[in-house]
């Protein structure tokens, strides 16, 4: 761990705001070339877990296992590995993988609410060299994918929350989790839920921090606001105390760790900034992140955590149909080579965030920022709609896509020749 360096100011009590130099330091430590992209099960995945665990120990967090009741002041971890929760699983490509989540606890201050938990999570794994699992968008040769935005940025934010709330705890107990295995199918969050030492109903909320490095247009989208009765009004409260424009997206599903908590009827808050052209490529480096933006949005995360931490209760509500297909793109047989905007607020259809050069959609003339109206004859308004259509498509098919061009504002229909998802092409 590192002691607070002279260029990192102390926190101001009563209002969490991440410190820019601390964020940058943690991102550099986790997303430098030495970490070789932190692929789940690799020695570098282990090194990243050790770095995070040392910070937990330095902050005197209580280890999650064994959970001692009542918590005692002397139950601080004696070694970094006291914060590790190991698990193993078989990967999609048949490899037996061993990894671990890193978990530390800040006990709640209230005798009743202290028995209720808020899980604050961020995944620390990434794509390694981009040659396993089929999630890389790299068109060149094998290269280190540093994963600065995805998701060293979320882990850096998690560590700043740890450092703050260890000094200024909330009535509810905070369980801080750095998950591994997210990129290859939410394996770490699944293991965490499988290993819970208390009933899942004691978890009142899950905060997921995934890709916080690219604030755009002074707008920050909070997803999962349809998963509890209280969330929308809490966001309205937080909006009064920030100069950012806060938008909300009700859905509790999504391609990240919070989805499994939502499936267990736990209210979720998913914090993310839009992906950029560096997403899942070797160009996702520490020097590309907007650290000032991260500081600004950190206050919103802290504000909502304070509100949930002190709330009398949080009432779970369903945000719509579950879409298990989103859990890993590995289940899809075909791809258009585009990434929809997960924070889509366009009423006309589903906006594309990234259209990859040389892939089917791009070859057909679709560009980043275009709004999809129909794919293969089906209307697409939401991410769920798009995933449903995608799941029914096969490699080699020709489909029609109708969209609104960002450049001309006109509707167009093009024919797209579908490509195979990497790793799913029949040899």
N, C-alpha and C positions, 0 to 999 in steps of 0.2 A: 504494500500500500504506500501511498505518499502522504506525508504530513502536509498540512495546509501551507502552501508556498507563499512567500511574501506578496506575490502578484495576484493571489486569490483572496479577495476580501471576505470578511466574515458575513454570515447571513444576518439579515435584519429580522428580528423576531416578529411573528404575527403575519408575515406575508412571504410565502415561498417565491423566490426567484433564483433560477439556476445561475451560476457564475460562468461567464463566457470562457475564461481560461481553464476552469475545471472541466467543462464540457470538451473543449478542444484537446486537453491533455488525455482524457479518457478515450476519446475517439482515436487519437494518434497511437495510444498504447494497444488498442484492440484491433485497429484496422491498418496497421503498418504491414509492410511486406513480410516481416518476420512471422506474423500470424498466419500467413499463407491461406487466407480466406476462411479460416475457422470451420472447416468441413466437419460435420458431426461424426464423432468417433476417432478423429485424427489427433495426433499429439498436440497440434495447435489449438484444437477445440479444448483439450485438457488445460493447455497453458492459459487460455482465455478464462476458463472456469476458475483457475487458481488466482488470477489477477482479481476477478470479481470477489472471490471468497476472502482474499486478503483485505479488501476494502470493507467487507462486512465485518470481519474480525476487528479491524482498526476502529470501526464505528461501534464496536461492542454490541452488535446485534445478538439476539438469542437464537441459537440454532433451532430449526424446525423439528428435527428428530434428535433424541426423543423429546416430544413436547412435555416439559415438566409442568405439572399443575400443583399449586399455583406457580407462576413464574418467579424465580428468585433472582436477586441482583447478581449472584455469583454464577449464573448459568450462561455466561458468555463463552463462546467457542474457545477451546484451548489451542486449536490448530485450524488453519483454513479449511481443511477437509471436513471439519465438523459441520460445515454448511453445505456439503455435497449430498445430493440424493441420487445415487447411481441407479441406472436402469439399462436394460438391453432389449433389443428388438431385431427383427429380421427386415432388411430393407426390401424395397420393391424389386431390386435386382438380385435378391437372394443372399445378401451378405449379412452375417451376424454382427451387429454393431453395438458397442458399449459406449455409453455416454453418461452425463449427469446434469441434473438441474442444480442451481445454486440458490439456496433458500435461507433467508434470515428474517427474524421477527422483531418488531417494535411493539411490546405489549401495550395494550390500551390502558388509559388512566381511570376509566370508569368501571366500577365493580360489576355492573350488568353488561354494558356495551362492550366491555373488555373481552367478553366471551363470544363476541361477534367479530367476524374477520372481513377485511378488505384485502383482496389479492392485488398487488401491483406487479405487473409482469412485463418483461421485454425479452425477446429471444436474442441470444448472443451468437448463434451459429450463422454461417453463410455458405457460399457455394464452393469453397476451396479453390481448386484450379479450373472449375467450370466444366469438368469432363465426366461428372457423375450426376445422375438424377435428372438430367435433361431439362434443367430450369434456366441454364445460361442463355443469354441472347447474343453471346459473343460470336462473331462470324469469322474471326481470325483463328490462330492456333491456340493451343493450351496456354492459359495465362492465369496469374493470381487474380482472383476476384476479391478485392479488399472489403467490400461491404461496409463502407463508411456510413452511408445513409441507412442501409439495410443490413444489420441494424445496430451498428456501433452507436448511432445517434440515440436510439431508444435506450440502450444500456447506459450510456453516459447520463441521460436524463434520470434513469432509475437510480444511479449511484448518487446523484445530487439530491434526489428525494430522500434517499437513505440517510445522507449526511445531515439533512435538515430535520427530518422527523425523529431521528435518534435524539436530537436536542429538544425538540418541541413536539412530543407525542400527542396523539389524538385520543378521544374517548374510546374509539374502536381499536382493536388490534390490527396492525398492518403486517401483512405477510409479503415480503419482497422476494420475487422469483425471477431469476435469469434462466430462461428455458433454452435447452438445446433442441435439435431435431425438428425445428419449425419448418425449415425449407424442404425437408423430405417427407412432410406429411403430419405436422403437428404432434410429433412423437413425444416431445418433452412435456407438453401440456397434458397430453393423455396420461403419461406416467405420473405426473403430479396428482391428477384427479384420482387415479387408481391407488395411489399410496397415501391418500389423506388419512391422518390419524384422528380425525373427528368427522361427524356427519356433514355432508356437503351443504346441508341447509343452514349451517352456521356461517357460511360465506354470504355476506350481504351484497357484495359487488365485486367486479373484476375490472381493473383499469389496465388496458393493454397499450403499450408504447411501441409503435412499429413505424420506422421511417419518419423522423421529425426534422430532417435536415434541409428541406426546401420549401419554406414558407412562400406562398405566392399571393400576390395582389392583396397583401394585408388581411387575408382571409384564412380562417382556421376552421376546419370542419370536424365536428364531434359526432362520431357514429355510435349507434346503439341507444339513441335517446328514446326509441320506442320500446325499450326493454324494461323500463320502470315507470311508474306513474309520475314520479317526482322529477325525472331527469330534465324535461323541457323547462320547467320553472327554475331549476338549478342553473341551467345554461343561461337563462334570461338574467338571473342574478349576477352570474359571472361576467356577462356582457357589459354590465354597468361599470365594471372595474377594469376594463381593458380597452385599448384603442384599436384592437383588432376587430374585424367583422367576424362574428361567430355564426357559422351555418350548422345545421344539424341534419343527420341522416338517421332514420329510425331503426334500420335493420341491425339485428344482433348477429347475423351470419357474416361471413367474410373469410378471406383466405389467410387468416392469422389466428393466433392462439385463443383469442376471446371466444371464438365460435363454439368451442367445446364447453365453455362455461355457460354460454347461452343455452346450449343443448340441455344442460342440467338445471335450467330454470333459474339462473343467476343473472341479475341485471349486469349489463356490461357497458363500459365506456371505452371506445376505441379511438385513439388519437393517432393521426397520421397526416403527413403532408403529401401532395401529389408526387407520383414518380416522375423522374425526368429521363432524358435520353441515356443517362448513365445507369439506369436501373438494370440490375442483373448483368452488368458488363464489367470488364476489368477497369473501366474508367470511374467506378464509384469509389473515389479516393477522398481522404480527409480534407484536402485543400479545396474540394468542390462544395463543401457544406456552408450554409448560411448560419453561422453561430449567433449572430445578432438576432436573427429570426427565432432561433431556438430559445434564446433568453426571453424573448417577448411571449412566445407561446407557453413557456414554462409556468408563467404566472396563472394562466388559465387552468392548466392541469392541477396546480396547487390549490387554486380556488375551489375547484370541483371536489378535490380530495378532502379539503377541509369541510365542505358542506356535507358530503356523504359520511365523513368520519364522525360528525356531530349530530347527524339526522336521527330523529326518533326511530324511523324505520324506512325501508326502501321496499316498494311493492313491485314484484315481478309482473311484467305484462309481455305477452307474445307479440313479436313484431312481424309475424307472417310465416309463410311456409318455410320449412327447413330445407336447405339445399346442401346435402352432403357432398354433392359433386365438386363443390368448391374446395374440398379439403386438400386436393393435390391435383395439379394439372396432369399428373401421370395417368389418370383414368381416361383422359380424352384420346381419341384416335387421330383426330385431325386438328389443325390449327390454321387460323387466318393470319397469324403473325402480328396481332395487335393487342394492345392492352387498353381495356375500357377505363374510363375515369371512375374510380370506386366512390368518389364523392359527387357523382353526377347530379347536377341540379337542373339540367336542361329539360324543359317540359316536352320538347318535341320528340326526343328519342334518347339514345345512349351515346354520349360523347366519347370519342377515342382520345386517349391520353398519349399513347405512343403507337406509331405504326412502324414496324421494323423494315428497314430498307432490304430489298431482295426477297421479302416474304410475300405470300399470296395476296394479301390486301394491298400492299404497296405496289406490287406488280400490276394490279388491276386499276390503280389510280386513286386509291383511298389514301388520305394523308392525316397526320396527327391534327386533332382539333375538329375533324369532320364529325357530323352527328349521324349515327346509324339509325335508320328507320325500320328496315326489314332485312332479315338475314334468312336466306333459304325459304322465303315466303312467310316467315313468322315475324310479327312485330316485336321489336326489342325496345323496352323502356327502361328496364332495370338490369342490374348485373345478373340477377336470378334468371331473367328472360334469356339473356345472352348465353349463360351457362347451360340452360335447358336445350337451346338450339345446338350449341357446340357439342353437347353430349350425344346428339343423334347423328352427327356427321362422320363420314369416313374419308380416309386418305384417298386421293385420286378423284373424288367427286367434283363436279362443277356446280357451283351455286350462284344464284343472283343475290346481289346486295344492293339495297336502295339506301341512299344517304344524302345528307345536305352538305355540300362542299363549304368548308370554312372560307375558302378563297373567294368563291363567286356567290355564295349564298343560295345557289340553285340546287334543286333536287336532281340526282343522277342515279341511274341503275347500271351496275357493271357486273360482268361475269368473273367469278373468282375460282381459280383452280386450287383446290385444297392441298396442303402439304401435310406430311406426317409429323406428329409430335416426336421430338428427338427421343430415341430409345424405344419408340413404339413402331418404328418402320419395320415391316416384315423383311427379313434378310432374303 
